[in-house]
Amino acid sequence: MTRTEYYALIDDRLQEYFDLRAEDFPFAGLAEAMRYSLLAGGKRIRAILTLEFCRLCGGDIQAALPVACAIEMLHAYSLIHDDLPCMDNDDLRRGKPTNHVVYGECTAILAGDALQAEAFGTILRSGLPAERRANCAEDLANAVGLEGMCGGQFLDMLGEGKRLSEQELDEINGRKTGALLTAACGMGVHAAGGTEEQWKAASLFGAVIGHAFQLRDDMLDVIGSEQELGKPIGSDAQEQKNTYVSLCGMDVCAQRIERLSAYAKQLLRENFVDTAFLCELVDSLAERTN
C-alpha cells in the first residue's frame, strides 16, 4: 500500500470511534472532546509503522487496524496533556486551538485520560489472538508508563531551567518521543505474530528513527514556518528549553539525522524483505517540514 492509502485506511477507521449523540449519551461532550484531538489531522506515522511492520511479518493489516488506531489514541492523549497550561501551555496544535482552549482544562484532562484507557481497550477488544493482543498491550504500556513517555515528561520538567548534558537530553527524548515510535513498530510485529528477532529489529528501528525525529523537530522549531507546523515557532529558544539545536548546533543535528537514517535503513535491509516503503518513509521523515 502507499502512504496515502494507509492514511485513508487509518482515518476512516478512526472516524468510527467515540461518535456519540448528546441526546443518547450524557457524556457525549467528553467523546466530542476526544474526537476533536483524535481527528485533528497529523501524519499518522505511528499507525502507519504498525501496519507496515505487520505486513512485513506476514500479518493481516485489517486485523491489525485496531492496534494502529490504538496508538493514535494514545498519541492524541499525550498531545492533549502536553498542551495543558501546567505542561507546555500551548494554544495551537496542528493549526487549531488546543483541546483545553476549546473545551476547558477539566474536560481536556478527562479526554486525555479516556483516550489512554480506550487505547488499551481497543487493542484488547480486537479480533487478534489473545497472545498477540497481550503482547501489543504490553508494548504500549511500556511506552507510555513510568519508564516510558510519562517518565520522560517528568524528567523534562525536572530539567527546566537547567543546562542539561547530551546524555540527559537523550534520556528524556528517548522516552518522550522515541518510546511511542518504538512501540508502534514492535506492535506491528506482535500483531502479525512475528518472531522475537523481528520484534527486536523493529523496536530498534523505532528507537533510531525516534532519535532522528526529535532532532528534526528541534531543527524545525528554528527553521520551520508556523503555517506548515501548525504551531508557533521559536518557542524552544524563547522559553530557554534544552534542545539538540541549542546543545549541538544545526549542522551537527543535520549530520546526525543523516547517519541515523542510514542506520535505520540498514536495520530494515538486514532483517526484513520488501523494505522500499519504509526506506522511503525514513527519508521523508528526515526531510519533513512539519
N, C-alpha and C positions, 0 to 999 in steps of 0.2 A: 504494500500500500504506500501511497505518497503521504507526505506530511499533511497536506490539505485534507486528504481522505481520513487520516487518523483524527485530525482536529474535528471534522464534521461528525464522525462516529462518536467521539467523546462528548462533544457539546450536545448532540441530540439526546444522548442518554442522560446527561446532567439536567436537561430541561424537565425530565420526568420526576425528579426528586423534590420533595417538600412543596408541592403545588397544592396548597390547601385554600379553601374558600372560607372567608371570615364568617359567613352565615352558618357554616357547618362545624367550625373548629374555633373555640375561644382563644387558642394560642396561635391562630393563623398569622398574627402580626409578627411573631417570632420567626415563623417559617419564611415570611416575606423578607425579613432582615437577613436570614441565612442565604436565601436565593439571590439577594442583591449582590452579595460579595462572591458567591459561588459562580454566578453567571456574568460577572463583570468583565469578562474577557481574559486576557492573558494568553500565553503561548502554549499552555497545556504540555509543557516539556516533560514533566514528571509522569503524567499519564501516558504520553507517547512512548517514553522509555519503558514503562511497564509492559505495554502491549507489544512493542518491538522485541524485547527480550523474551517474552512469551513465545512469539513467533519463531525466533531463532532457536528456541529449545523444543520446537515441535508442538507447542500448545495451541489451544483453541482461543483465538482472540476474542470472540464473542463471549466465551465463558469467563474470560479474564476481565471483561469490561467493568464489572462492578468493582474489582480491585483497583483498576485505573481511576475510576470515579472516586473511590475512597481516598486515594492520595490527593486528589484535587480538593476534596472536602477538608482534609487535614491542612493542606496548604492555605486554603481560604481562611480557616480558623486562625492560622498563625499570622496572616496579614492583618486580620481584624484586630487582633490583640497587639501586634506590633505598632499599629497606628494610634492606639489609645493615648489619651493625654498623659497617663502615668508611665508610658513607654516612650515612643518616638514623637508623640503628639503631632501627627501629620493630618492635614486636612484634605489631601488629594491623593488618590490612588488610581492608577490607570486612567487618568483624565477625568475621574468622577469624584464627588465628595466621598470621604471615607465613611465607613459604616456608622461610627458614633456621631458624625456630623449630621447624618440623615435621621437616624433612629434614636439617638441618645446613648449615653455611655452605658447605662444599665442594660439596655436591650442588646447593644453591641457585645458586651461581655457574655451575655447569655447565648447570643447567636454563635459566638466562637466556641463556647463550651459545648453547645448542642452539636455543632459541626464535628468537633473532635469525637464525641460519642458516636454520632451517626457514621463516621468513617469506619470505625471498628464494626458497628452493626451491619454496615453494607457488605463488608468482607464476610462476616460470619453468617449472613443470610444468603450469600451467593450459592450457586449450584455446584461449586467446586467440591471435590472430595474433602472430607473433614481434615485430613492431614495437611493438605495444601492450604486450606483456609487458616488453620492454626499457624502454619509457617509464615504466611503473609501477615497475619495479625501480629505475630511476634516481631517481624521485621519492622513494622510500622511503630509498634510500641517502643522498640529500641531507638528508633529515630527521633521520637518526639519526647521521650521521658527524661528522667533525671540525668542520664549520661548522653542525651541527645540534644534536641532543639531547646528544650526548657533549661537544661543545664548551661547551654551555650548562651542563652539570653541572660541568665543570671551572671555568668562570668563577664558578659558585655557590660552589664550595669555596674559591676564591681570595678571595671576598668575605666569608667567615666572620669574624666579629669586627670587621668594618669597617662604617662608615656609608657606604652606597652612595648615589649620586645616582639620581634617577628614570631618567635615561638609561641608567645602568649596569644598573639593575633591568630595564628594558625589554630590554636586550641579552641578559640571562640568560633571562628568561621567554619571549622571542620564540623562543629556541632550545629551551629545556627543554619548554615547553608548546605554544607556537604552531606549531613546525615540524611536528609529527606531525599536527596538525589541518589544516594547510596541505596536507600530503602526501595526507591522506585525501581531500580534495576534488579535488585535481589528479589523483589516481589514478583517481577515478571517471570524470573526463572522458577520460583516456587509455584506460581500459578500454573505453569506448564508441567510441573513435576520433574524439573531438570535435575542434573547431578549436583553434588556438593562442589565439585570442581568448577562447574559452570556458575554456580551461585557466588563462589569466591571471586572468580574473574569479573563477573558482572558488578559485584559490590565494589571491588577495587576500581573498576572503570568509573562507577558513580562518584567515588571519593575524588578521583583525579579530575573529572570534569567539574565537580563541585568547587574545587580549589580555583580552577580556571574561571568558572562562572563568577566567583566573588571578586577575583582580580578585575575582570571586565566590568562588573558592577561599580567597583571603586573608580575605575577609569571614566566610566560614563557619567559619574557624578561631577566630573571635571569638564569633560569634552562633549557630553551629550546635550540634547536640547529638551526643554520642558515639554514641547509639543510631542516629541517622539517618546519620551519616557513616561509621560502622563503624570508627572510629579515635579516639584521644584528641583532644580539642580544647584549644586554648590552648597547644599545643606551640611554635608560632612565637614567641609572646611569651616563653615560659619559656626558650627557647634563644636568645633575642635575635636572631632571624633578620630579615633585611631583607624586608619585605613592603610592598605598596601601602598597607595599612591603617596600618602604623607610619610610613610616609613621608608619606601624604596625608590620612589620616583616613577614617572610614566614609562620611561624606556625599559626599566627593569621589569615592570609589570607586563609590558607587551612581550618581552623576551620569554618570560615565564609562561605566559599563555601559549606561546608557540611551542615550547618544549612539552608542556603538559598535554597539549592537543596531540602532538606526535606520539607521546607515550600512550594516550588513551586509544588511539587508532592501532597501535602495536598490540595492545591487550586484546582488542577485538579480533585482529587477524590471527593471533596465536591461539585463540580459544573458541572461535566460532567461525561458521562459514556464512557466505552471503551477507557481508557486513557493509555493503556500499551505502545503505541508507543511514546507518549510524555514523559512518565516517563523514558523510556529508553534513550530518547534524552537528557533529563536533566542530567542523569548520565554520558552520553558520553561527554557532554559539560564540565562537572566538571572535567573530567579526560583527556581532549584533550591535544595533544602535538603540535598542530598548530592552 
